[in-house]
Amino acid sequence: MLVAARDGSIHYRNPKAVSWLPDRPDLPGTFAEARFLAPFVGWPHELALIFDTGHALQFECAIRPADRSCAVLASLRCTPLREQGQEHVTGAVITVTEGARQEVVEEKLEVSKRLASLGKLATRVAHELNNPLDGILRYINLAMRVTTDQPHTKLTDYLTESRTGAIRMVQIIGELLEFSRTTDGEFGEMNINETVEQAIKSTTSDADANGIIVAADFHSQNMPHTRGSRLYQVCCNLIKNAVDAMPEGGRLSVTTGLVDGEVVIEVADTGSGLPDPVEKVFEPFFTTKEPGKGTGLGLAICKDYIDEMRGTITAEPGEQGGAVFTVRVPAGMCHAPNRLGTAPDETDTSDVPDPRR
């Protein structure tokens, strides 16, 4: 265990830390040779979050203790320290817990490296395809306009199918760009309950068409405000997935609340349920929807967003069937910076679906 100040300087080490970790005056030096797994950004940033928000953070890193010949996977829990009777944070307590051995460490690091490479590749491919695909869509739309009043039934059918495929590609590329978080977007600041309301409204027509009853229950009106579109995008995706899971009708319940300093958002449906194991739903490109109906990126993006906000997103079966998704985010992290993918300029394609949805 170590105790550090806001600037990273170490004020106390217990005997285990003395024997286990390098004898350096600050956290960056002590953990200089450690290899952190995401979402760790750097000690200055992480310590600022602890001191400013008052919430605990947790990370994993590969580290070689002084008394070992091989690396281990260590869990670091960083907890704010307050003096008795004081509200402000005076220090950070870093508790280091030994985890798996070198084999597991190397496996996790290799997976992390492959995912990072995949993200970079997806970004390059998406950007390269965006412009020519935009041009294809424009020419297809123009051709469809020319043949509208002509008796070329098969030609019109061929163009319609081509246009459907091109729109599908726009959607996939948009979600890849969103997944790689290469561009920033703006979204007005609003109460989290308002954010959830806007997400519900965005799927009202689909819910009505499927005969779905939508119920919203806001347990607390004194909710934090959020800036940026991350939580909105997460809520939109969860609600849309719930609606898609109930094509024959059902009930959609959306609940919000503030529990122990955490914003809690729950989306429950009475739909088709979850796969086994449940964790698969958060894997990139995994989908239970029919071919052509989903890219399998939505929930992966949601988890990525929530992880970076130091929160959690879980899925479990509902008591009466269906699925329940629960998002928990520390209230102080609701102002996380917003990043969004962008779609090509779609002049003459006004009914192309928004790839950010």
N, C-alpha and C positions, 0 to 999 in steps of 0.2 A: 504494500500500500504506500502511496505517496500523496503528499498534500502540496498543491502548487498555487501560485498567485496568478492573477489575470495575465501578466506578462510571460507566464510560463516558467518562472523561476521556482525551483523546488525548495520548500521550507522544511519538509520532514520526510523521512523514509523509515519504514519499520525494518527490523532486522532481515526479514526475508527479501525485501527490496534491495537492501545493501549487498546481500550475497548473490542476488539473482541478476541485477541490472547493472549496466555500466555506471561508474561514479562520475556523472556529469552534473553541472549546476542547474540545468533546465530540462524541460520535457523534450524539446526538439533534439537536444544532444543525447539524452538518455535513450530515445527511441530512433536515433538517426539511422541505424542499420535494420530497423524493423520494416517489414513490407506489409503495408496496410491494405485491407480489402475495402472496396467501396462500401459506404458512402463517405469515408474519411477524406476531408479536404486538406487539412493542415492544422497544426496546433493553434496558431493565432485565431483562425476562423472558429474552430470548435470551442475554444475557451471563451471567446466572445459570446457565443450562443449560450453557454452554461451560465455565465455571469449576467447576461442581459435577460434571458428568459427564465432562469431559475429551474430549468428542467434537466434531468439526468440524460446522458447520452451513452451509447454503447457501440464499441467497434471490435473488429477482429484483426489480428495482425500475426504474421509469421515472424518469430523472434528466436534467436539462439541464446538461451540463458548462459551466464558465465560458468555455471557448474555442469553444463551439458555439452555433448559433442555434436548433437544434431538439433535442428530447429523444431519448435513446437508451435501449435496454433494457440495463441493466447487471446482471451477475451478481456477487454478493457472497459470497465464501467466507470464513467466520470460523473460524480455526484456533486451538486452544489453544497458548499459548506456555509452555514449561517451561525452566527453567535446567538446565544440564548437571548430571546426577546428582540432580536433584530430581524428586519424584513429583507435587507439587502444581502447579497451574496458576498462573502469575504474570502472565499477560497474554493478550490476544487479538489475533491478527494478522488484519486485514481486507484481503483482496485484492479489488480492484474490476476487473472485466474488462468491456470495452465489448462490447455485443452488437448487436442489430438497431436499425435507424433508426426514426424517428417513426411511420411507417405501421404497422409491426409492433407497436410499443409501444401505439398507440391501439387496434389490433385486440385485443390481449391484454387491455387494461384494459376494453374494452367487453364482451368475453366474460366476464371476471371479474364485472363489474357485473351482467350479465344473470343469471349463475348465482346471485349473491347475492339478486337480486330474486325469482328462481324459488324459492329456498329459503324466503324469507319468505312468499311466497304459498302454497307447499305447506304450511307450518306452520299458517297461518291456516285454510286449507281443511280440513286434517286435523282440527284441533281442533273446527271447526264441525260436521263430519260425524260425529264420534265418538259424541256423545250420542244423536242420533236413530237412528243405525245400531244402537247397543246396544239401544234400545227395539224396533226392528223385529225383531231377532234373538230377543228375549225373547218377543214375541207370536207369532212363527212357531213357536217351540218349544212354547209353550202350545197353539197350534192343532194341532200335530202330536200332542201328547199326547191331546187330545180326540178326534181322528179315528183313533187307533191301533186301537181296537176297533170302528170303524164301517166299513161296506162302501163307503166313498167312495174308491175306488182312484185316480181321476183327481185328486181334491182332495189326497190325500196326495202324489201325484206332483208336483202343482203346488207344494205347500208345500216339498217336498224340493228342487226346483230353485231356489225362491226363497231357501231357506236356504243352499244352495251358493253362490249369487251374493252373498248378504250376507256370508258368511264370507270370500269372496274379497276383498270390499271392505275388511273388517277387516284382512286381511293387507296390502293395499296401503297403507292409512292408517297401519298400524303401522310399515311400512318407511319411509314418508315422514317420520313423526315421528322415527324413528331417524336418517334421513339429515340432518334439520335439527338434531339433537342439542339438543332443547329441555329435556330433563329428565335428572336424574342418577339413577344406580342404584348399588347396592352389590354387591360381589362379593368373597368372601374372598380373602386373599393365599395364593398357592400357587406351588410350583416350576413353571416353564414346561412341563417334561415332564408334570407332573400335569395342567396345563391342557389340553395336547394329548390326553392320555389321556381326559379327561372329554369332549372334543369328539368323539373316536372313539366312545366309548360311546353318545353321544347319537344316533348314526346306525347302531348295530349291527343293529337290527331290519330296517332298510331294506336294509343290505348283505347280511344273511343271506337276505332275501326275493329279492334279485336274484342270489344265488349268487356274491357277490363275496368274494375272498380279501383280507383286510386284514393288512398287515404294518407294524409300527412299529419304527423303528430310532433309538434315542437314543444319539448318538455321545458325548455328555458328560452325566455325572450331576451335574456341578457347575454347573448352570444357574442363572441369576438367578431371583428370585421376582418375580411380577407381581401387582399389586393392581388390581382393577377387571376388567371383563369384555371389554375391547376385543379382546385377543388371542384370548380364548375365542370371541367372536363371529366373528372372522376365520377361525379354524380350523374352526368349525362350518360356516360358509358354504362354504369351499373343499372340505371333506370331503363335504358334502351335494351340492354340484355335481358332484363326481367320481362319487359313487354314482348320481346321476341320469343321468350320461353313460354308464353301463354297465348298461342294463336287461336285457341278455342275459348278464350276468356279466363278470368280468374281475379285474384285480388293482389294489388301491389300496395305495400305499406312502406312509407318512408318516415323514419323517426330520427330526430336530432336531440342532442342534449349536451350538457357540460358536466363531466364526472371527474372529480379529483384532478382538476386542471387540464383535462383532455377534452377536446371536441370529439363527440361520438356521433357518427352518422350510420344508420342501419337501413338497408334496403332489402326487403323480404318479398318473395313472390310465391305463388302456388303453382309454379310451372313444372317443367320436365325434370327438375332436379340437377344433381351434380355428378360428375364422373368419379370413379374410384381409381387411384386416390384423388382426393379433392384438390390437392396442391397443383395438379396438372393444369388447372384452369388459368394459372398465372404464368405458365410457360409460353414464351413467344411462339406464335404460329399454331398453337393448339386451339382447336375450336370444335364444338359439338354441333354447330349449325350445318345446314345443308351446303353442298358445294356451291360456291358463288355468293353465299349469304354472309360470310364473315371471313376476316383475314387472320384472326387469332392473335392480333396484336393489342386489342383494346385493353384487356385486363393486365397484360404485361406492362403497358404504358402506365396504367393506373398504379400498379405496384411500384414501378420505378419512381413515379411522382411522390407517392406516399413515403417510400423509403427515404427519399432526399429531404422530406419534411420531418424525418425522425419519427414517423408514425408507423402504424401497422394496418394491413388490410387482410381480413380473414374471410373464409367461406365455410359454411356448414349447412347441412340439410335442415330444412324447416321441420317443425314439430308435426305438421300435417302435410308433408311433402314440399316440393319446391326447394328454394335456396334462400339463405340469409347471408348477405355480405355486410361486414361490419368494418368501418373505417375509424381509426383512433389516431388523432393528431394532437400533439401538445399545443395548447392554446397560443403559446408564444411563437409557434412556428408557422402560423397561418399566413404570415406575410412573406413566405418564401418567394424568391424571384420567379417570374413566369416565363416559360419558353414554350413556343408552339411551332409546329410544322406549318408550312405554307403550301397552298395549291397553286397551280399555274393560273395565269390570267385567263379567265374563261369568257371572254367576249364572244357573243353568239352561242354560248352554251349555258344559258341561264338556269336550266334545270339539271345541270350536273350536280350530284350530291356533294356537300361540303366534306372534304376528306378529313377535317378536324373532328368530325362527329364520330 
